[in-house]
Amino acid sequence: MRKTTYLVLIFTLLLAGFPNHEYVQAADAGTKSGSLAIPITTGLTGASNSAKSFLLDLPSGVASATVLQNTLKYTGNNEKVGNLSIENGKIKLTLKGTANKKVIDDVQGFNASYDRKYNTKIYNSIWLYSDGRRWQINEYDENNNAMKHKDKPAEDGYPSHDPPLTVVTAGPLQDSSYLKWYNGSVSEVIDSQDIINSSIRPVLTSYSDYVKDEPKFKNGRVIINYYIPNSVPYEPEDKEGLSGKAEGRKYFANVSYYYEAKANVTTYSYGGNITFDYSLPTEPTLNGTATLEKPSPNPSKLEGNKVEVKINVKGDLLGYTDASNIEEWVFYAKEKGKTSADMKKDYNKVLATSKSFDFEIPAVKIKNDLFRQDYSLTVVVRFKKPVPTKSGSITSLEQNMEVTARAYIVHDPVVTYPTVPSTPTKPEGKPPIARISAPKFVKAGNDMLVNGGASSDPDGYITDYAWGTHGAQGEIGNTSRGYIWYTREQVGQTFPIALTVVDNDGLIGSTSTEVTVIEPTPDASLQINGSLKQNRKTTLINSSQSPTRFPIIKEKTRVTLSAISGGTNADIKYVGSLAELESKDVLFKKPGKYRATIHVENTAGYGADSEITFDIAPDELPFAYFNIPGKVYRDPSNWNKAVVSIDDMSFSPDKDNIGRRIWQYRYDSNNNGSFTDEGWVTFNDENKSRLNLELYQVGRYEIRLTVIEEFGQATIEDFVTDNDRQRNNSDNTQNVIERIVEVNNRAPEVDWDL
């Protein structure tokens, strides 16, 4: 019974001597802080647009499931509507706009829907007299704002077949029925009550190629001068009640236009930052993201019989490193509401991968001004062997997402002309496909890369690029890519970017996108690199940025470092000051949580602030441990010496180096079973990890090892001393029974000789 109790006591002591490192690591993992900037935007108008919702992508490496929702916080000048939330893997925030009165130039007026032009349906009536020799020309007189007519003799024989070549004037009334106002996009509607009526003016966009001079607007009409006959389509006039050779014809002219005006509107601005805390993944976490690559822009105008949709779905496995245990990645995509889905797989042993899915929205679906199609996406990762987690073993992880594609249709008026026979031309090849890559928002004064390099030709190659960058500074020229920028006065405006490409067959393809100019604010940012551990060198880096033409004023940069918990401000060490900081080496004497803040200003007069919080880990004690035999014997052939072989197995739990080892022993000289009345003798301090101890006297010896660390990471020598090097000895980390060796005499050999 006594023996059993003794063994249990030894086992308990052994457990007490080893710290629970797994628990310490989990506690140290804790949380980190993250932040997102809301792009400063302006230009939404009308009371119905005063609230705007944002869906913001989380920073790379942060899974939505790890965000602590009760830490989500908005800071900025806008009033928050409702609570921040996580929706489809993104942070959702609704802000009430900051209202300002503003006059917007050049808002566009279209016929009932965005980009639908007004189109004349006018014709001039030309009559052949019954004598077959004269033509009556009826036309509009712009000077008297009335109709008039004149006679002209036939020039092609008797009876005449066509009127003589002449220029006639038409004056249809300007059409403003169903007039609807927009500020550069289908989604930004201007209330008609905000339009300054005195500023309304028509803008000519196109006209028939047989028009003599560019049409003009006068007397509330569209003044058109055009040639007849000149391959001009016509329809016959009604001949009821007429006789002989009398004949009437309707000769058509076509002109398209829209309206521009100034609007005195209430605009709303939005901006600010979102901060949050998130848990560092300590077990496998799947982060899925879905990105709508087409249509671009979204919403996109219907061109042809469909709108192409392309969605990229990405899976990122966080908190897991064993890629060899991944069996497969599976991706699903479908139109929301449908039961069948497209599926793609990836069998590569990777921790992150993606697949793209192609859909289309047929024209028959786009029956209104703005059609939306929702898509459901799923990414799944499956493991070969079950993976243990806190809640049990898992064999797979799954993440669901949604994206929305939008499209709109432009209802162009239909003008019907009589069929004119023509000789069809044989197509010489397939037209090229133009593609533009450009950001949706750009800060005033900042260079923006516009790239058409993804354009292609299915049966040849592209020879020319023609860019339209209305309002932009700089030119791209006849190249596939280039940089442009916008001025500060253009903030809040949206500008088109158009590209036409020509292939080796002379065929063309065109596309367009839009960019909105936002305020030239700087982005304040700090980074901290290095070993985030006490008494180690860390580097604070100013990573702030500002638009190219409005650089940050170095003299106005302000940086502060402060302790939040654990240490004090006196424990923060660096040389010099933090003024005008670009980078600075810093050392923290105590573990704890610290904060760094930065304020920057640029030459445009805008300022920005940012802060980061970070944890400085403690410098952990080394673990002293060695192995010796429990008994050794004196060897008569070796001067009665007993040799104790010692192997050191000490280590540093936080990857520091063992810089010094001091070996000592003490001898139970009075054989009373206690070492407390004995003194220590140092027998080696040469930092040896394997050595022999030679002993002469029979009895019990206790051995002690003291280990002293040397920094395993860079430090700043001016701020550390020898006392900052962590040390420990085997008295604290190893059971006493394992540190005692007993020296005995070898028993004599007996030979019985009968």
C-alpha positions, 0 to 999 in steps of 0.5 A, spaced: 500 500 500 505 504 501 509 503 494 502 505 491 501 511 494 509 513 493 508 512 485 502 516 485 506 522 488 511 521 483 506 522 478 503 528 481 510 531 482 512 530 474 505 533 472 506 539 476 513 540 473 511 541 466 507 547 464 501 546 460 504 549 454 498 548 449 493 552 454 498 558 454 498 558 446 491 558 446 490 564 451 496 568 447 492 567 441 487 571 443 484 576 438 487 582 433 484 588 431 482 590 424 479 596 420 476 598 414 475 604 410 469 607 407 470 610 400 469 617 401 463 618 396 458 624 394 453 625 389 447 621 391 441 626 390 434 626 393 431 625 399 430 618 398 437 617 397 439 620 403 441 613 406 446 608 403 448 601 405 455 599 404 457 591 403 465 591 405 470 586 404 473 583 410 481 584 410 485 578 407 486 573 412 480 574 416 474 570 416 467 572 417 466 567 422 471 570 427 469 577 427 466 578 434 460 582 432 459 586 438 466 589 437 464 592 430 464 600 431 463 605 426 467 612 426 466 618 422 461 624 420 455 620 418 449 618 422 449 610 423 442 607 421 441 600 425 447 596 427 453 593 423 452 586 421 455 580 417 452 579 411 454 574 406 461 574 409 461 581 408 460 587 413 454 591 412 453 598 414 447 603 413 449 610 413 445 617 413 448 622 408 451 628 410 446 633 407 449 639 403 446 643 397 450 643 391 449 645 383 450 640 379 452 641 372 450 637 365 445 632 368 442 629 363 434 628 361 432 622 357 426 619 354 423 615 360 429 611 361 437 612 362 440 613 355 434 613 351 434 618 346 429 623 343 428 621 336 425 625 330 419 622 326 419 628 321 418 627 314 417 632 308 411 631 303 413 632 296 408 632 290 408 631 283 403 635 279 398 631 275 402 634 268 408 629 270 413 635 269 413 639 276 414 638 283 411 641 289 416 642 295 413 643 302 418 645 308 418 649 314 420 656 314 424 657 320 424 665 320 417 665 320 416 659 324 411 656 319 410 652 313 411 654 306 412 651 299 415 652 292 415 648 285 421 646 282 421 643 274 422 636 273 430 634 271 429 627 269 424 627 263 417 626 262 413 623 266 418 625 272 420 619 277 424 623 282 424 630 284 430 634 283 436 634 288 434 640 293 435 641 300 429 642 304 428 644 311 424 640 317 422 643 323 419 638 328 417 640 335 422 638 340 419 632 344 420 632 352 414 627 353 416 622 359 422 627 360 427 623 366 433 626 369 439 622 371 446 624 374 451 620 369 448 613 371 442 609 371 442 609 379 442 616 380 436 619 378 435 627 379 428 629 381 425 634 376 423 639 381 430 640 382 432 642 375 433 649 374 428 650 368 432 656 365 438 652 364 435 646 360 438 645 353 438 640 348 444 636 346 445 633 339 447 626 338 446 623 331 443 625 325 442 622 318 448 622 313 444 626 308 443 632 312 446 638 309 448 642 316 448 640 323 441 640 325 440 646 330 434 648 335 430 654 334 423 656 336 422 650 340 423 645 334 429 641 331 431 645 325 433 640 319 436 641 312 437 635 308 438 633 301 432 629 297 433 625 293 439 622 296 438 615 297 433 618 302 427 613 304 420 615 303 413 612 303 407 614 298 402 619 300 395 617 300 392 618 293 385 618 294 381 623 290 387 624 285 387 623 278 392 622 273 400 622 274 399 626 281 403 623 286 405 624 293 411 622 297 414 622 305 421 623 305 424 622 312 429 625 316 432 622 323 435 626 328 437 624 335 438 628 342 437 629 349 437 634 354 442 637 359 441 642 365 443 644 371 440 642 378 440 645 385 440 638 389 441 636 396 447 632 395 449 627 401 457 625 402 459 618 406 465 616 409 469 613 415 472 607 418 469 601 421 474 597 426 473 590 429 476 585 433 477 578 430 479 571 433 485 568 431 484 562 428 486 556 432 483 551 428 481 550 421 476 555 418 474 556 411 473 563 409 469 564 402 469 570 398 465 571 391 467 576 386 462 579 380 467 580 375 462 581 369 458 585 368 462 590 369 460 596 370 454 593 374 449 594 373 450 594 365 447 596 359 444 590 355 448 590 348 445 584 343 441 579 346 444 577 353 448 580 358 454 575 360 455 574 368 462 571 370 463 570 378 469 568 381 469 563 388 475 563 392 476 558 398 481 560 403 483 555 409 485 559 415 488 556 421 490 549 418 497 547 415 496 540 413 495 541 405 497 533 404 490 531 408 486 535 403 482 530 399 478 535 394 475 542 393 468 543 391 465 549 388 457 550 387 454 556 383 446 557 381 441 562 380 438 563 386 431 559 387 433 554 382 435 547 384 440 545 379 447 548 380 454 548 376 459 544 380 467 544 379 472 541 383 480 542 385 484 536 387 490 540 388 493 539 395 492 547 396 490 551 402 487 556 397 484 556 391 478 558 386 474 557 380 470 561 376 463 560 373 459 563 367 452 565 366 448 569 362 442 574 363 437 573 356 434 579 353 427 577 354 428 577 362 430 584 362 423 588 361 424 593 366 429 599 367 433 595 372 433 588 372 437 584 378 439 576 378 441 573 385 446 567 385 448 562 390 455 560 391 458 555 395 465 552 397 466 546 400 473 543 402 473 535 404 479 532 408 482 525 407 482 524 415 478 527 420 481 533 423 480 534 431 477 541 433 474 543 440 467 541 438 469 534 435 472 531 429 470 534 422 471 531 415 469 537 411 468 545 412 462 549 408 461 556 406 455 559 403 455 566 399 450 570 394 452 576 389 447 580 385 448 582 377 444 587 375 442 590 367 438 595 364 435 596 357 435 602 353 428 603 349 430 606 343 425 609 338 423 604 332 423 608 326 420 604 320 422 606 313 420 602 306 425 597 305 431 599 300 434 593 296 441 593 298 447 588 296 449 584 302 457 585 304 460 578 305 463 578 312 471 578 312 471 575 319 469 576 327 469 582 330 474 583 336 472 584 343 474 590 347 475 589 355 477 595 360 480 594 367 479 600 371 477 602 378 470 604 380 472 610 384 479 614 384 481 620 388 482 626 385 489 628 383 491 620 383 494 616 377 489 611 375 491 605 371 486 604 365 488 597 361 485 594 355 490 589 355 485 583 356 481 585 349 482 580 344 480 578 337 477 571 336 480 570 329 486 574 328 489 580 332 488 587 335 492 593 331 489 599 334 486 602 341 482 608 341 480 611 348 475 616 350 476 619 357 472 624 357 474 629 363 480 626 364 487 629 364 493 625 360 492 621 354 493 614 353 494 614 346 494 608 341 496 603 346 493 598 350 494 601 357 496 608 360 494 612 366 489 618 367 487 622 373 482 627 375 482 634 378 479 636 385 474 640 382 471 634 379 470 630 385 463 627 386 462 626 378 462 620 374 465 620 368 465 615 362 471 611 359 470 608 352 475 603 348 474 601 341 479 596 338 480 595 331 483 588 329 487 586 323 480 585 318 479 592 320 473 590 324 471 594 331 469 592 338 467 597 343 466 597 350 465 602 356 465 603 364 465 609 369 469 612 374 467 616 380 472 621 382 472 622 390 475 627 395 483 626 395 483 624 402 490 621 405 490 614 408 493 614 414 496 607 416 501 604 421 505 597 421 509 594 426 514 589 424 519 584 427 518 580 434 512 582 438 516 580 444 518 584 450 526 586 450 526 585 442 526 590 436 520 592 433 519 597 427 514 602 427 513 604 419 509 609 417 505 606 411 500 612 409 499 614 402 496 620 399 494 622 391 500 623 387 498 630 386 497 632 393 502 628 397 503 628 405 506 634 408 511 630 412 512 636 418 504 635 420 505 627 421 504 626 428 505 619 431 504 617 439 505 610 442 502 608 449 501 603 453 494 600 454 495 594 459 501 590 462 506 595 461 507 603 462 509 608 457 516 608 461 517 601 458 517 604 451 524 605 449 526 608 442 532 613 440 530 620 438 523 622 437 517 620 433 516 626 429 515 626 422 516 618 422 517 614 416 520 608 420 523 607 428 526 601 431 522 600 438 523 596 444 518 594 449 520 592 456 514 589 459 509 585 456 502 587 455 497 591 450 500 597 446 497 602 442 500 606 436 496 612 433 498 617 427 495 623 424 497 625 417 495 631 412 496 632 405 497 638 401 490 638 399 488 640 406 485 633 408 487 629 414 486 622 416 487 618 423 489 611 424 491 607 430 493 600 431 493 596 437 498 590 438 500 585 444 507 584 446 508 577 448 512 575 454 519 573 454 518 565 457 523 562 461 527 556 459 526 549 461 532 546 464 532 538 464 537 533 463 538 525 464 542 521 468 543 514 471 540 513 477 546 509 480 553 508 478 559 504 481 566 505 482 571 502 477 577 499 481 581 499 474 580 506 474 582 509 480 576 507 484 572 513 480 565 513 478 563 516 472 556 519 471 554 521 464 549 527 463 545 529 457 542 536 457 535 536 454 533 543 456 530 548 451 526 555 450 519 554 449 519 561 445 525 559 440 530 563 444 537 560 444 541 557 451 547 561 451 550 558 458 549 552 462 552 552 469 553 545 472 553 544 480 552 538 485 552 537 492 554 531 496 550 528 502 556 527 506 553 525 513 548 520 509 542 523 513 538 523 507 538 531 506 542 535 502 539 542 505 545 542 509 550 541 504 553 546 499 553 546 491 560 545 487 560 548 480 563 542 476 562 546 469 560 552 466 562 551 459 555 551 456 556 544 455 550 539 453 553 533 454 559 531 459 561 526 464 562 527 472 567 523 476 566 522 483 570 518 488 566 517 494 560 512 495 553 516 497 548 520 494 549 526 490 544 531 487 545 535 480 543 542 478 543 545 472 542 553 471 540 555 464 541 562 461 538 564 455 541 569 449 536 572 445 533 568 439 531 575 435 534 581 434 534 586 440 536 594 441 542 593 445 542 600 448 536 598 452 537 591 455 542 588 460 544 581 463 538 581 467 533 581 461 536 575 459 531 569 462 534 564 466 532 558 470 534 552 473 532 544 474 530 545 481 524 549 478 523 544 472 525 537 474 523 532 479 528 531 485 528 524 484 531 525 477 536 529 479 539 524 484 545 519 483 547 514 487 555 512 487 556 504 490 562 500 490 561 494 485 560 487 489 566 482 489 566 476 485 566 470 489 568 463 486 567 457 490 572 452 488 571 445 491 
